[in-house]
Amino acid sequence: MKYIDEIKLTGKRVLIRLDLNVPLDKLGTITDDTRIIAAKPTIEYALDEGAKIIIISHLGRPKGKRVEELSLAPVAKRLSRILKRSVSFIGDCLGSEVEEAIAKMEKGDIILLENLRFYPEETKNDDDFARKLASFADVYVDDAFGNAHRSHASNIAITKFAPTSVAGFLIKKELTYFQQALENPKRPFVAIIGGSKVSGKLEALLNLLSKVDKILVGGAMAFTFLKARGYFVGASLVEDALLEKAQEVMTMAKERGVKFYLPIDVVIAQSADAKADTAVVPTQEMRAGWAGYDIGPATVLLYEEALNNAGTIVWNGPLGVFEAEPFSYGTMEIAHCVASSTAISIVGGGDTDVAIHKAGESENISFISTGGGASLELLAGKTLPAIVALG
């Protein structure tokens, strides 16, 4: 696989696939532009090399139909502000208007095309759709790490038709950090795994058992493990079909000398509502009809102690319903702990990046991944389709 700095770009039409799938509020205002900022190095390199830049991306899940609320028009404005130069927006990603605009481009021009997913062919990895996109390019650059685990036309099929296909700097950075952590970590290597379901993290957990020294489990998924150990978990979310597999994971951890941590106390309530009555109880004293929505203060202290001497920390998934104030303490405190650590810290997936931003610790994390699903695939030891296609 080649990268963008290994080929000549001067005067060429460079089609860059980015992941500009940013969150929007009800008024269409971008609430977090992390992914746009992350794309900046690749765009600026192409500009410095005198390229004509055409940017393509998706936004949300319009399911193959035009949904105005999911237009990339607001992204074009924010991208212009971040790059401090004009970014022209075209209200389609195919057709005569696009072709005419590209034909008039000069060195240093930037065009952002409309949401790829307005066409059903994009998510179907359709060859004809990909061939049309590829016709805009002398060079195709994939820098959409957040979409690298998907087999879509704009990152898989397009590589069959583009004259030259390379990866951008964001993909290079993502792969470098995860490869370093998984293959040659500074030890002790600690994984923090949270989120709601074991099923979504099972393969990652199994793969990490052969690589890490400690695993700290939080979020609703912890209750599947606690129930597998024989604990009463009240109304907490449990995947009963995975109880046996959860026990298997804990047995494997013990056999391999991996320290496997579960919450020793939890914040419980009868609903996840921010106004609900809450209580902190030891995990052995869960109440009937109540569910756990956050790790408790004793667990925070236990996990902070476990992180104290870490050399490498990988964190995927929040440790509670941090969006609601009564259940945010655990995730916020661990965020501060990870940020203050001298360890190499890699965060991403399951809204963990959102939690880090909420804690105000973004600048103190070694690397925040832009791809939750893609990073989880790497943690599970899998290859990413888009990376394979570039190879």
C-alpha positions as CSV (number, residue, x, y, z in Angstrom):
1,M,0.0,0.0,0.0
2,K,1.3,3.4,-0.9
3,Y,0.6,6.7,0.8
4,I,-0.1,10.1,-0.7
5,D,3.4,11.5,-0.2
6,E,4.9,8.7,-2.4
7,I,3.4,10.0,-5.7
8,K,3.3,13.2,-7.7
9,L,0.2,15.3,-7.5
10,T,1.1,18.5,-9.3
11,G,-1.7,19.5,-11.6
12,K,-3.6,16.3,-11.1
13,R,-7.2,15.7,-10.2
14,V,-7.0,14.2,-6.7
15,L,-10.2,12.5,-5.5
16,I,-10.0,12.2,-1.7
17,R,-12.5,10.0,0.1
18,L,-12.9,11.4,3.6
19,D,-15.1,10.5,6.6
20,L,-16.9,13.8,7.2
21,N,-19.7,12.0,9.0
22,V,-20.0,14.7,11.7
23,P,-22.8,15.1,14.3
24,L,-25.4,17.8,13.6
25,D,-28.0,19.3,15.9
26,K,-31.6,20.0,15.0
27,L,-30.7,23.2,13.3
28,G,-28.1,21.6,11.1
29,T,-25.1,23.0,13.1
30,I,-22.0,20.9,13.4
31,T,-21.5,20.0,17.1
32,D,-18.1,18.3,16.7
33,D,-15.7,18.9,13.9
34,T,-13.0,16.5,15.0
35,R,-13.2,14.4,11.8
36,I,-12.9,17.5,9.6
37,I,-9.8,18.6,11.5
38,A,-8.4,15.1,11.2
39,A,-8.6,15.3,7.4
40,K,-6.6,18.6,7.3
41,P,-3.1,17.2,6.9
42,T,-3.9,15.2,3.8
43,I,-5.9,18.1,2.1
44,E,-3.1,20.6,2.9
45,Y,-0.4,18.3,1.5
46,A,-2.4,17.9,-1.8
47,L,-2.8,21.7,-1.9
48,D,1.0,22.3,-1.3
49,E,1.7,19.9,-4.2
50,G,-0.5,21.9,-6.5
51,A,-3.4,19.4,-6.9
52,K,-7.0,19.9,-7.9
53,I,-8.9,18.5,-5.0
54,I,-12.3,16.8,-5.2
55,I,-13.6,15.5,-1.8
56,I,-16.2,12.8,-1.4
57,S,-17.8,11.6,1.8
58,H,-21.0,10.3,3.4
59,L,-23.1,11.7,6.2
60,G,-25.5,9.7,8.3
61,R,-27.7,7.0,6.9
62,P,-30.1,8.4,4.3
63,K,-30.6,4.9,2.9
64,G,-30.1,5.7,-0.7
65,K,-32.4,8.7,-0.8
66,R,-31.9,12.5,-0.8
67,V,-32.4,13.7,2.7
68,E,-31.8,17.5,2.9
69,E,-31.0,17.3,6.7
70,L,-28.0,15.1,5.8
71,S,-26.6,17.3,3.1
72,L,-22.8,18.0,3.3
73,A,-23.4,21.7,2.6
74,P,-22.7,22.7,6.3
75,V,-19.5,20.6,6.2
76,A,-18.3,22.6,3.2
77,K,-18.7,25.8,5.2
78,R,-16.9,24.4,8.2
79,L,-14.1,23.0,6.0
80,S,-13.6,26.4,4.4
81,R,-13.2,27.9,7.8
82,I,-10.7,25.2,9.0
83,L,-8.6,25.4,5.8
84,K,-8.9,29.2,5.6
85,R,-9.7,29.0,1.9
86,S,-12.7,28.5,-0.3
87,V,-14.3,25.1,-0.7
88,S,-16.9,24.9,-3.4
89,F,-19.9,22.7,-2.7
90,I,-21.7,20.8,-5.5
91,G,-25.2,19.6,-4.7
92,D,-24.7,16.1,-6.2
93,C,-21.8,13.6,-6.5
94,L,-22.5,12.6,-10.1
95,G,-23.8,14.2,-13.2
96,S,-23.2,17.0,-15.6
97,E,-22.9,19.7,-12.9
98,V,-20.1,17.8,-11.2
99,E,-18.3,17.1,-14.5
100,E,-18.5,20.7,-15.6
101,A,-17.2,22.0,-12.2
102,I,-14.3,19.6,-12.3
103,A,-13.4,20.5,-15.9
104,K,-13.0,24.1,-14.9
105,M,-10.8,23.4,-11.9
106,E,-7.3,24.9,-11.5
107,K,-4.4,24.1,-9.2
108,G,-5.4,24.7,-5.6
109,D,-9.1,24.5,-6.1
110,I,-11.2,22.4,-3.7
111,I,-14.6,21.0,-4.4
112,L,-16.8,19.0,-2.0
113,L,-19.4,16.8,-3.6
114,E,-22.8,15.9,-2.0
115,N,-23.4,12.9,0.3
116,L,-22.5,9.6,-1.4
117,R,-25.2,7.7,0.4
118,F,-27.9,9.6,-1.3
119,Y,-27.3,6.9,-3.9
120,P,-28.2,3.3,-3.0
121,E,-25.3,2.1,-5.2
122,E,-22.8,3.5,-2.7
123,T,-23.5,1.0,0.1
124,K,-24.0,-1.8,-2.4
125,N,-20.4,-1.4,-3.6
126,D,-21.7,-1.0,-7.1
127,D,-19.1,-1.1,-9.9
128,D,-20.9,1.4,-12.2
129,F,-21.2,3.9,-9.5
130,A,-17.6,3.5,-8.5
131,R,-16.5,3.7,-12.1
132,K,-18.2,7.1,-12.5
133,L,-16.6,8.4,-9.3
134,A,-13.2,7.1,-10.5
135,S,-13.6,9.0,-13.8
136,F,-13.1,12.3,-11.8
137,A,-9.7,11.3,-10.6
138,D,-6.1,11.0,-11.8
139,V,-5.3,9.9,-8.3
140,Y,-7.6,8.4,-5.7
141,V,-6.8,8.9,-2.0
142,D,-8.6,7.0,0.7
143,D,-8.3,8.8,4.1
144,A,-11.7,7.7,5.5
145,F,-10.6,5.4,8.4
146,G,-14.0,5.6,10.0
147,N,-15.4,3.8,6.9
148,A,-12.5,1.4,6.4
149,H,-14.5,-1.6,7.8
150,R,-17.3,-1.1,5.2
151,S,-17.3,-2.5,1.7
152,H,-18.7,0.4,-0.2
153,A,-18.3,1.7,-3.7
154,S,-16.3,4.8,-2.8
155,N,-13.6,2.8,-0.9
156,I,-13.6,-0.7,-2.4
157,A,-14.9,-0.9,-5.9
158,I,-13.4,2.5,-6.9
159,T,-9.9,1.1,-6.5
160,K,-10.5,-1.2,-9.5
161,F,-11.1,1.8,-11.8
162,A,-8.9,4.7,-10.4
163,P,-5.6,5.1,-12.3
164,T,-3.7,5.3,-9.0
165,S,-5.0,4.5,-5.5
166,V,-3.2,5.5,-2.2
167,A,-3.9,6.1,1.4
168,G,-3.9,9.4,3.2
169,F,-2.1,10.5,6.4
170,L,-5.0,9.9,8.8
171,I,-5.2,6.2,7.8
172,K,-1.4,6.0,8.2
173,K,-1.6,7.5,11.7
174,E,-4.5,5.2,12.7
175,L,-2.8,2.1,11.6
176,T,0.5,3.1,13.1
177,Y,-0.9,3.7,16.6
178,F,-3.0,0.5,16.6
179,Q,-0.2,-1.6,15.2
180,Q,2.3,-0.3,17.8
181,A,-0.2,-1.0,20.6
182,L,-1.1,-4.5,19.5
183,E,2.2,-5.8,18.3
184,N,4.8,-4.0,20.4
185,P,3.2,-2.2,23.3
186,K,4.9,-0.5,26.2
187,R,3.9,-2.6,29.2
188,P,1.9,-3.0,31.3
189,F,-0.7,-3.0,28.5
190,V,-4.2,-2.2,29.8
191,A,-7.4,-2.4,27.9
192,I,-10.6,-0.5,29.1
193,I,-13.6,-2.1,27.4
194,G,-17.1,-0.6,28.0
195,G,-20.3,-0.1,26.2
196,S,-23.7,-1.8,26.4
197,K,-23.2,-5.3,24.9
198,V,-20.7,-8.1,25.1
199,S,-21.7,-9.3,21.7
200,G,-20.2,-6.2,20.0
201,K,-16.9,-6.5,21.9
202,L,-16.5,-10.3,22.2
203,E,-14.1,-10.8,19.3
204,A,-12.0,-7.8,20.5
205,L,-11.9,-9.2,24.1
206,L,-10.8,-12.7,22.8
207,N,-8.0,-11.2,20.7
208,L,-6.8,-8.8,23.5
209,L,-6.5,-11.7,25.9
210,S,-3.3,-12.8,24.1
211,K,-1.9,-9.2,24.1
212,V,-2.8,-7.3,27.3
213,D,-1.8,-7.5,30.9
214,K,-5.1,-6.1,32.3
215,I,-8.7,-5.7,31.2
216,L,-11.0,-3.3,32.9
217,V,-14.7,-3.8,32.1
218,G,-17.4,-1.3,32.5
219,G,-20.7,-0.2,31.0
220,A,-23.8,-2.3,30.8
221,M,-21.8,-5.2,29.3
222,A,-20.2,-5.7,32.8
223,F,-23.5,-7.2,34.0
224,T,-23.3,-10.1,31.7
225,F,-20.0,-11.0,33.2
226,L,-21.3,-10.4,36.7
227,K,-24.3,-12.6,36.1
228,A,-22.0,-15.3,34.7
229,R,-20.2,-15.2,38.0
230,G,-23.4,-15.8,39.8
231,Y,-24.3,-12.3,40.9
232,F,-27.8,-11.0,41.1
233,V,-28.0,-8.0,38.7
234,G,-31.5,-6.8,39.1
235,A,-33.0,-5.2,36.0
236,S,-29.5,-4.5,34.4
237,L,-29.0,-5.2,30.8
238,V,-27.7,-8.8,30.3
239,E,-27.1,-10.9,27.2
240,D,-28.2,-14.3,28.6
241,A,-27.2,-16.1,25.4
242,L,-23.6,-15.0,26.1
243,L,-23.3,-16.0,29.8
244,E,-21.3,-19.1,28.9
245,K,-19.1,-17.2,26.6
246,A,-18.5,-14.5,29.2
247,Q,-17.4,-17.2,31.7
248,E,-15.1,-18.6,29.0
249,V,-13.5,-15.2,28.6
250,M,-12.9,-14.9,32.3
251,T,-11.5,-18.4,32.5
252,M,-9.1,-17.7,29.6
253,A,-8.0,-14.5,31.3
254,K,-7.1,-16.4,34.4
255,E,-5.3,-19.1,32.5
256,R,-3.2,-16.5,30.7
257,G,-2.4,-14.4,33.7
258,V,-4.4,-11.5,32.5
259,K,-6.0,-9.5,35.4
260,F,-9.7,-9.2,34.6
261,Y,-11.4,-6.4,36.5
262,L,-15.2,-6.0,37.0
263,P,-17.0,-3.3,38.9
264,I,-17.2,-3.8,42.7
265,D,-19.9,-1.1,43.1
266,V,-22.3,0.5,40.8
267,V,-24.7,3.5,40.5
268,I,-28.2,2.1,40.2
269,A,-31.6,3.6,39.3
270,Q,-35.0,2.5,38.1
271,S,-34.4,4.2,34.7
272,A,-31.6,6.0,32.9
273,D,-33.5,9.3,33.2
274,A,-31.4,12.2,34.4
275,K,-34.0,13.0,37.1
276,A,-34.3,9.4,38.4
277,D,-33.5,8.6,42.0
278,T,-30.1,6.9,42.3
279,A,-28.1,4.9,44.8
280,V,-24.6,3.5,45.0
281,V,-24.4,-0.2,46.0
282,P,-21.8,-3.0,46.1
283,T,-22.3,-5.3,43.1
284,Q,-23.3,-8.1,45.6
285,E,-26.2,-5.9,46.8
286,M,-28.2,-5.1,43.6
287,R,-31.8,-4.3,44.1
288,A,-34.7,-6.0,42.3
289,G,-36.2,-3.7,39.6
290,W,-33.1,-1.4,39.6
291,A,-30.4,-1.4,37.0
292,G,-26.8,-0.3,37.0
293,Y,-25.9,2.7,34.8
294,D,-22.4,3.6,35.9
295,I,-19.4,2.2,37.8
296,G,-19.3,3.4,41.4
297,P,-16.7,5.4,43.3
298,A,-15.0,2.3,44.8
299,T,-14.6,0.9,41.3
300,V,-13.2,4.2,40.0
301,L,-10.5,4.0,42.7
302,L,-9.8,0.3,41.9
303,Y,-9.5,1.1,38.1
304,E,-7.3,4.1,38.7
305,E,-5.0,1.9,40.8
306,A,-4.9,-0.6,37.9
307,L,-4.1,2.2,35.4
308,N,-1.4,3.7,37.7
309,N,1.6,1.9,36.2
310,A,0.3,1.4,32.7
311,G,2.6,1.8,29.7
312,T,-0.1,1.5,27.1
313,I,-3.8,2.1,27.4
314,V,-6.5,1.3,24.8
315,W,-10.0,2.4,25.6
316,N,-13.1,1.4,23.7
317,G,-16.6,2.1,25.1
318,P,-17.8,4.3,27.9
319,L,-18.2,2.9,31.5
320,G,-21.7,4.2,32.0
321,V,-24.5,6.3,30.6
322,F,-22.2,9.4,30.7
323,E,-24.7,11.5,28.7
324,A,-26.9,11.8,31.8
325,E,-25.3,13.7,34.7
326,P,-26.1,11.1,37.5
327,F,-24.3,8.4,35.5
328,S,-21.3,10.3,34.2
329,Y,-18.9,10.2,37.2
330,G,-17.2,6.9,36.4
331,T,-16.5,7.6,32.7
332,M,-15.4,11.2,33.5
333,E,-13.0,10.2,36.3
334,I,-11.4,7.4,34.3
335,A,-11.0,9.9,31.4
336,H,-9.1,12.3,33.7
337,C,-7.0,9.3,34.9
338,V,-6.1,8.2,31.4
339,A,-5.3,11.7,30.4
340,S,-3.0,12.3,33.3
341,S,-1.2,9.0,32.8
342,T,2.3,8.9,31.3
343,A,1.1,5.9,29.2
344,I,0.6,5.9,25.5
345,S,-3.2,6.3,25.4
346,I,-5.4,5.3,22.4
347,V,-9.1,6.1,22.6
348,G,-11.9,5.4,20.2
349,G,-15.2,3.7,19.6
350,G,-18.6,3.5,21.3
351,D,-18.7,7.2,21.9
352,T,-15.5,7.1,24.0
353,D,-14.2,10.0,22.0
354,V,-17.3,12.0,22.8
355,A,-16.8,11.3,26.5
356,I,-13.2,12.4,26.3
357,H,-14.3,15.7,24.7
358,K,-16.9,16.1,27.4
359,A,-14.3,15.6,30.1
360,G,-12.2,18.3,28.4
361,E,-9.2,15.9,28.0
362,S,-8.9,15.7,24.2
363,E,-5.5,17.4,24.2
364,N,-4.1,15.0,26.8
365,I,-4.8,11.8,25.0
366,S,-2.0,10.4,22.8
367,F,-4.4,9.5,20.0
368,I,-8.2,9.6,19.5
369,S,-9.3,7.3,16.8
370,T,-11.8,8.7,14.3
371,G,-13.3,5.2,13.6
372,G,-15.2,3.3,16.3
373,G,-16.2,0.3,14.2
374,A,-12.9,0.3,12.3
375,S,-10.8,0.5,15.5
376,L,-12.9,-2.3,17.1
377,E,-12.1,-4.5,14.1
378,L,-8.4,-3.9,14.5
379,L,-8.7,-4.7,18.2
380,A,-10.4,-8.0,17.2
381,G,-7.4,-8.8,15.0
382,K,-9.2,-8.4,11.7
383,T,-8.2,-6.8,8.5
384,L,-10.1,-3.8,7.1
385,P,-11.6,-4.2,3.6
386,A,-10.6,-0.7,2.5
387,I,-7.0,-1.2,3.5
388,V,-6.9,-4.5,1.7
389,A,-8.3,-2.8,-1.4
390,L,-5.5,-0.3,-1.4
391,G,-2.9,-3.0,-1.1
